[in-house]
Amino acid sequence: MVPNGKLISGHTKEFQKDVLGFLTRLSKEYGDVAKFRFGPFQNVYLISNPDLIKQILVTKHKSFVKSKDSNAIKPLVGDEGLLTSEKDVHRRQRRLIQPSFKRSHISNYAQDMIDITMDYISTWENEKERIITKDMMNIALGIISKTMFSMDFKDGYDVVGEPMEAALRISVKRMRTLLQLPLWVPTKSNREYKKAIQRLDKVIYSIIEKRREDAERHEDMLGILMEARDDEDGLGMSNQQVRDELMTIFIAGHETTANALSWAIYFLSQNPEVETKLFNEIDRVIGNRTPTPDDFMKLTYTQNIIRESLRIYPPVYIISREAEEDVEIGGHHFKKGDMFLLSPYVMQHKPEYFDNPDSFIPERFENNYLKTLPTYAYFPFSGGPRVCIGNHFALMEAVLVLACIAQRYRIRLAPDHHEVKPITTLTLRPKRGLRMIVEERNEESSQPGASDI
Ligand code: HEM
C-alpha cells in the first residue's frame, strides 16, 4: 500500500496534480501491484506487469467491467454505445459495428483521409505560424465526419466541433470530481453540458432521419450501421442506438488520432535525423504525385514514427477496470468493487522493454521488435474484447495524414515557444497546444528517388 494517503480523499490529490509522475513513481517504488485510494473507500491498484495486465484485459476479462469513470461520459454517448456498454449489449454492438471497420472498408476511408488532408494543407502559407494541435484536430474531425456520415466538416465546425469541445471539456471535469452531481441539478456546468449535448443530438438525429428517408445506398459508416443486422436475432439498431454509436465513434475517433499526429510532428521537429529519413521515404515511395491508399503499406518508417509517438505519449494513457466479483490475479486476491489502472504510458517507458525510453527512436520497432516483447509491454490500443475497434483506421489515418504533410512541409517549433509538456485531459495532449512554423519543402520534394540514410 502506498503510504500517506489522506483520510478522506486518499491519494486523489496527488493523482490529480501529476497523473503521469504519480503513476510512474508508484510503479517504480511499489512494483507490479501498487495499491492506493481514491476517496475514503475506493481501493485502486496500478498494475504494471504485462502478464497481469493480460489477465485483466483478456484471460479473466469476464470478472471486470469498465470502471465508474465511464459514467462521466454516459450522458454524452449513452449507455448502449461501444465505449460504455457492458456484457451482452457490448458483445452485440461490437458484432454489429465490427464490419464497418473491416480492412476493405478502411481502404475506402483512406481516400477520404488523403483528400481531406491535401485540401486542408493546401491553404497553409509558407513560413507562417500555425497552431498545429488545432490543425490536427480539424483534420481528424474532417476525416471522421466524412467517413462516418459523409458530412463536409468545413461547414460543420459550429454545429458539431464547438459543442463537442464543450461537452468533452465538461466530461473530463466530471470524471475528475469525486462527487458527480446528477445532471438534473442545475449547476452552471450541468446546464452547459446539457446544452452542448442537445445541440449535438439535434444534428445527429437530423442526419439519421434524413438517411432513413433516403433510398440510396451509402458506403459511409452510418450507412453500414443502419444496414447492420445481428446474425443471432436478425435485428438492426434503433435511432437511439445509432445515435449512441455515432457519438461514441465521433468522440473515440478524433481527439486520439489528432494528438498522436501532433506529438509525431513535435518529435520530428526535435529529431532532424528522423525527419530526414522520413522525407527520404516519402520522396522514394510517393515522390511528387498525390499519395494513394496503397502507399500506406510501403511507408514502413512513417508507420514506425507513429508507433514511437504512441509509445512515448499514448493518447489513452490509462485504461481502467472495476472487479465485478472477487478475483485472483497472479496470486493476488482482489475484492468486488476494486478499481484497476493499467497504464500504457507507464509500461511503455519501462527501460526493461525500451532502451532510452524517453528518446524518440522509431528504428526500435524494426525487425518485428514488438514480437520479442510480452504483448502488454506496448498496448496503446488496449487489448482483449474491448481493444480499440478503430486501431487499423487510426494507424492508417495517422500515417497517411503525416505522409501528405511531410511530402510538402517541414514543420518547426516557433522560436519563442513555451516548454512543451503533456497534459492529461481525456487524452494525453501537448499542454497549451503547439505553435509551429510550416516551411515548404519545394526544392527537396522535386528530387524524388533520394535514398535512405
Ligand atoms: C491513435 C488513435 C487511437 C488510440 C490511441 C485509441 C485507443 C483506444 C483504447 C486504448 C481503447 C480501449 C479502452 C479500454 O480498453 O477501456 C479504445 C477503444 C475504442 N476506440 Fe480507440 N483509439 C484511437 C483511435 C480510434 C479511432 C480512429 C476510432 C474510430 C474511428 C476509435 C474507436 C474506439 C471505440 C469505439 C472504442 C471502444 C471499443 C469497445 O469498448 O469495444 N478509436 N481506443
Residues whose N, C-alpha, C, O or C-beta is under 5 A from the ligand:
A	BS01	HEM	L82 L83 I249 A252 G253 T256 T257 A260 P315 V316 I319 S320 P380 F381 S382 P385 R386 V387 C388 I389 G390 F393 A394
